[in-house]
Amino acid sequence: MKNRLSSLVLIAITNCLITNAIFAQGFEFAELDAEFASQTGTAYTIIFDDSGSMEGGKLSQAKQAFRWWLEKAEPNNAWCFLPMNRRSLDVAFVKNGESQVLKAVDKLRVGGMTPIVATLERAFGMIKKRRESVTPYERHLLILLTDGHETKHPGGNPAVCEMVSKLRLEGVEVFGIGFHGQGDYLDGFATHFAAANNREELQSSLANVDAEVPLDIEFRISAEEEKAMARVSALPLGREVRSSHDAEGEEGYGSIAVEEDSQVGILLVVVVGFFVLLFVAKRAVSP
């Protein structure tokens, strides 16, 4: 009788240890998934023109459109908000920071110049800092809303276009929105450009921010961009990069299957352990 009870206790302890180890492995998978989610996704940078020319209906329409867009935003993305003049309302990159950006949008007031170049430079610095200190794997998408021309930098609108080109060379997608008939100088320099003359058109433009760039879009490539692309194309890494992506895709598919198999294994071990424990218990208490 004592031997049977000892066996029962031993099996029970073993079953608990196996179950704990398996569930601990499942928890480790969950942690890895959370870590992956924290390093991927899209990092949005919103540059909002709050200059004096946005006074009246323009600001009200823009606020309504951005509220609508932010309330529909998908989770697990990072958000940065930079008004051109109200520096106190800056929102540095925050994971799932839509609510912080919404609060900043609600507090916006107009007044001041249109320092587009300086704000783009500030945004670029914040993007580089995030890539270095947080994660280099995010997709960076910058939304530039303006209803006017550069009024502070001596280079004017060409300096804006030059800065946009620099951002694109650094892997930042720039979505330019010209509001109420202005900002069309960005067309051809930004990754994508849209004109919006009212709230409805602005909402439609924001809804297309994540869409693919149309194949028929006309790009203006500067001499510096051509040199940079030539240097990239000369690198003997294209095939290796593609292969690594393919391998990564296969690995990702395999990991899903392995995870499903591990879940089935957990269930089988628990069920078998329960029946073994039940059998031994009956043998231990039977005369």
C-alpha positions as CSV (number, residue, x, y, z in Angstrom):
1,M,0.0,0.0,0.0
2,K,2.8,2.4,0.9
3,N,4.6,1.6,-2.3
4,R,1.5,2.4,-4.3
5,L,1.0,5.7,-2.5
6,S,4.6,6.6,-3.1
7,S,4.2,5.8,-6.8
8,L,1.0,7.9,-6.9
9,V,2.8,10.9,-5.4
10,L,5.8,10.5,-7.7
11,I,3.6,10.4,-10.8
12,A,1.6,13.4,-9.6
13,I,4.7,15.4,-9.1
14,T,6.2,14.3,-12.4
15,N,2.9,15.2,-14.2
16,C,2.9,18.7,-12.6
17,L,6.5,19.3,-13.5
18,I,5.9,18.3,-17.2
19,T,2.8,20.4,-17.4
20,N,4.5,23.4,-15.9
21,A,7.5,23.1,-18.2
22,I,5.2,22.9,-21.3
23,F,3.1,25.9,-20.3
24,A,6.3,27.8,-19.5
25,Q,7.4,27.1,-23.0
26,G,4.0,28.4,-24.3
27,F,4.5,31.6,-22.2
28,E,8.0,32.0,-23.7
29,F,6.4,31.9,-27.2
30,A,3.9,34.6,-26.1
31,E,6.8,36.8,-24.8
32,L,8.6,36.4,-28.1
33,D,5.5,37.3,-30.0
34,A,5.1,40.4,-27.8
35,E,8.7,41.4,-28.4
36,F,8.3,40.9,-32.1
37,A,5.2,43.1,-32.1
38,S,7.0,45.8,-30.1
39,Q,9.8,46.0,-32.8
40,T,7.6,46.0,-35.9
41,G,4.7,47.9,-37.2
42,T,4.5,51.5,-38.4
43,A,5.9,54.6,-36.8
44,Y,3.8,57.6,-37.8
45,T,5.1,61.1,-37.7
46,I,2.5,63.8,-38.2
47,I,3.7,67.3,-39.1
48,F,0.7,69.7,-38.7
49,D,0.7,73.2,-40.2
50,D,-0.6,75.5,-37.4
51,S,0.5,78.7,-39.0
52,G,-1.7,81.8,-39.2
53,S,-3.0,80.9,-42.6
54,M,-4.8,77.9,-41.0
55,E,-7.1,80.2,-39.0
56,G,-10.8,79.7,-39.1
57,G,-12.5,76.8,-41.0
58,K,-9.2,75.3,-42.1
59,L,-8.1,74.4,-38.6
60,S,-11.5,73.1,-37.7
61,Q,-11.8,70.9,-40.7
62,A,-8.2,69.5,-40.2
63,K,-8.9,68.7,-36.6
64,Q,-12.1,66.9,-37.4
65,A,-10.4,64.8,-40.2
66,F,-7.5,63.9,-38.0
67,R,-9.7,62.9,-35.1
68,W,-11.7,60.7,-37.4
69,W,-8.5,59.0,-38.7
70,L,-6.8,58.5,-35.3
71,E,-9.9,57.0,-33.8
72,K,-9.8,54.4,-36.6
73,A,-6.1,53.7,-36.3
74,E,-4.9,50.1,-35.9
75,P,-3.1,49.1,-32.7
76,N,0.6,48.3,-32.1
77,N,2.0,51.4,-34.0
78,A,4.1,54.3,-32.7
79,W,3.0,57.9,-33.0
80,C,4.8,61.2,-33.1
81,F,3.1,64.6,-33.5
82,L,4.9,67.8,-34.4
83,P,3.0,71.1,-34.9
84,M,5.1,73.7,-36.8
85,N,4.8,76.4,-34.1
86,R,3.3,75.0,-30.9
87,R,6.3,73.1,-29.7
88,S,4.7,72.5,-26.3
89,L,2.3,70.1,-28.0
90,D,5.0,67.9,-29.4
91,V,4.4,64.2,-28.9
92,A,7.5,62.1,-29.1
93,F,7.2,58.5,-30.4
94,V,4.7,56.6,-28.2
95,K,3.6,53.0,-28.9
96,N,-0.2,53.1,-29.2
97,G,0.0,56.8,-28.6
98,E,-3.1,57.8,-30.6
99,S,-4.8,59.2,-27.5
100,Q,-1.9,61.5,-26.8
101,V,-1.9,62.8,-30.4
102,L,-5.7,63.3,-30.2
103,K,-5.3,65.5,-27.1
104,A,-2.6,67.5,-28.8
105,V,-4.8,68.0,-31.9
106,D,-7.7,69.2,-29.7
107,K,-5.4,71.9,-28.1
108,L,-4.0,73.3,-31.3
109,R,-4.3,77.0,-32.0
110,V,-3.1,78.8,-35.1
111,G,-0.4,81.5,-35.3
112,G,3.1,81.9,-36.5
113,M,5.1,81.2,-39.7
114,T,5.4,78.1,-41.8
115,P,8.8,76.6,-40.9
116,I,8.4,73.3,-42.9
117,V,12.1,72.7,-43.3
118,A,13.0,73.1,-39.7
119,T,10.1,70.8,-38.6
120,L,11.1,68.2,-41.1
121,E,14.7,68.3,-39.7
122,R,13.3,68.0,-36.2
123,A,11.3,65.0,-37.3
124,F,14.3,63.4,-39.0
125,G,16.3,63.7,-35.8
126,M,13.6,62.0,-33.8
127,I,13.3,59.2,-36.4
128,K,17.0,58.6,-36.3
129,K,17.0,58.6,-32.5
130,R,14.2,56.0,-32.4
131,R,15.9,53.8,-34.9
132,E,19.1,53.8,-32.8
133,S,17.6,53.6,-29.3
134,V,14.4,51.6,-29.8
135,T,14.2,49.6,-33.0
136,P,15.4,49.9,-36.6
137,Y,12.7,47.6,-37.9
138,E,9.7,49.8,-38.0
139,R,8.2,51.2,-41.2
140,H,8.5,55.0,-40.9
141,L,5.7,57.0,-42.5
142,L,5.7,60.8,-42.3
143,I,2.5,62.8,-43.0
144,L,3.1,66.4,-43.9
145,L,-0.1,68.6,-43.8
146,T,0.4,72.2,-45.1
147,D,-1.7,74.9,-46.6
148,G,1.1,77.1,-47.6
149,H,4.7,77.7,-48.6
150,E,7.9,77.7,-46.6
151,T,8.2,81.1,-45.0
152,K,11.2,80.8,-42.7
153,H,14.0,78.9,-44.4
154,P,15.9,81.1,-47.0
155,G,15.7,78.2,-49.5
156,G,12.0,78.4,-49.7
157,N,10.0,75.5,-51.2
158,P,13.0,74.0,-53.0
159,A,14.6,73.5,-49.6
160,V,11.4,71.7,-48.5
161,C,11.6,69.3,-51.5
162,E,15.3,68.7,-50.8
163,M,14.6,67.7,-47.2
164,V,11.7,65.4,-48.4
165,S,14.1,63.7,-50.8
166,K,16.7,63.3,-48.0
167,L,14.1,61.6,-45.8
168,R,13.1,59.3,-48.6
169,L,16.7,58.3,-49.2
170,E,16.8,57.3,-45.5
171,G,13.9,55.0,-45.9
172,V,11.1,57.3,-44.7
173,E,7.9,57.4,-46.7
174,V,6.6,60.9,-47.0
175,F,2.9,61.5,-47.6
176,G,2.3,65.1,-48.5
177,I,-1.1,66.7,-48.2
178,G,-1.7,70.1,-49.8
179,F,-4.6,71.7,-48.0
180,H,-7.0,74.2,-49.6
181,G,-5.1,74.5,-52.9
182,Q,-1.6,74.8,-51.4
183,G,1.4,72.6,-51.1
184,D,1.4,71.2,-54.7
185,Y,5.1,71.8,-54.9
186,L,5.4,68.5,-52.9
187,D,3.9,66.6,-55.8
188,G,6.6,64.4,-57.4
189,F,9.0,64.8,-54.4
190,A,6.9,63.2,-51.7
191,T,6.4,59.4,-51.9
192,H,2.7,60.2,-52.4
193,F,0.9,63.5,-52.7
194,A,-2.8,64.3,-52.3
195,A,-4.7,67.6,-52.5
196,A,-7.6,68.2,-50.1
197,N,-9.9,71.2,-50.2
198,N,-12.2,70.3,-47.4
199,R,-12.7,67.9,-44.4
200,E,-14.2,65.1,-46.6
201,E,-11.2,65.2,-49.0
202,L,-8.8,65.4,-46.2
203,Q,-10.4,62.3,-44.5
204,S,-10.2,60.5,-47.8
205,S,-6.5,61.4,-48.2
206,L,-5.7,60.2,-44.6
207,A,-7.6,56.9,-45.3
208,N,-5.2,56.3,-48.1
209,V,-2.0,57.0,-46.1
210,D,-1.3,53.3,-45.7
211,A,-2.2,52.4,-49.3
212,E,0.5,51.4,-51.8
213,V,2.0,54.1,-53.9
214,P,0.3,54.1,-57.4
215,L,2.4,52.6,-60.1
216,D,1.8,55.6,-62.4
217,I,3.0,58.2,-60.0
218,E,5.5,60.6,-61.5
219,F,8.7,60.9,-59.5
220,R,11.3,63.6,-59.9
221,I,14.7,62.1,-59.2
222,S,17.5,64.5,-58.3
223,A,21.2,63.9,-59.2
224,E,21.9,63.0,-55.5
225,E,19.1,60.4,-55.5
226,E,20.4,58.9,-58.7
227,K,23.9,58.6,-57.2
228,A,22.5,57.0,-54.1
229,M,20.4,54.5,-56.0
230,A,23.4,53.6,-58.2
231,R,25.5,52.9,-55.1
232,V,22.7,50.7,-53.7
233,S,22.3,48.8,-56.9
234,A,26.1,48.2,-57.1
235,L,26.1,46.4,-53.7
236,P,26.3,42.5,-54.1
237,L,23.6,42.0,-51.5
238,G,20.4,41.9,-53.5
239,R,20.2,38.1,-54.0
240,E,21.2,37.5,-50.4
241,V,18.5,39.9,-49.1
242,R,15.8,38.2,-51.2
243,S,17.0,34.8,-50.0
244,S,16.9,35.8,-46.4
245,H,13.3,37.2,-46.9
246,D,12.3,33.9,-48.5
247,A,13.9,31.9,-45.7
248,E,12.3,34.1,-43.2
249,G,8.9,33.5,-44.8
250,E,9.4,29.8,-44.7
251,E,10.6,29.9,-41.1
252,G,7.6,32.0,-40.1
253,Y,5.3,29.4,-41.7
254,G,7.1,26.5,-40.0
255,S,7.0,28.3,-36.7
256,I,3.2,28.5,-36.9
257,A,3.0,24.7,-37.6
258,V,5.5,24.0,-34.7
259,E,3.4,26.1,-32.4
260,E,0.2,24.3,-33.3
261,D,1.9,20.9,-32.8
262,S,3.2,22.1,-29.4
263,Q,-0.3,23.0,-28.4
264,V,-1.6,19.6,-29.4
265,G,1.3,18.0,-27.5
266,I,0.4,20.0,-24.4
267,L,-3.2,18.7,-24.5
268,L,-2.1,15.1,-25.0
269,V,0.3,15.1,-22.2
270,V,-2.2,16.6,-19.8
271,V,-4.9,14.1,-20.8
272,V,-2.6,11.1,-20.6
273,G,-1.2,12.2,-17.3
274,F,-4.7,12.6,-15.9
275,F,-5.8,9.1,-16.9
276,V,-2.5,7.6,-15.6
277,L,-3.0,9.4,-12.3
278,L,-6.6,8.2,-12.1
279,F,-5.6,4.6,-12.8
280,V,-2.9,4.6,-10.2
281,A,-5.2,6.2,-7.7
282,K,-7.8,3.5,-8.2
283,R,-5.1,0.8,-7.8
284,A,-3.8,2.5,-4.6
285,V,-7.2,2.6,-2.9
286,S,-8.4,-0.9,-4.1
287,P,-7.9,-3.7,-1.6
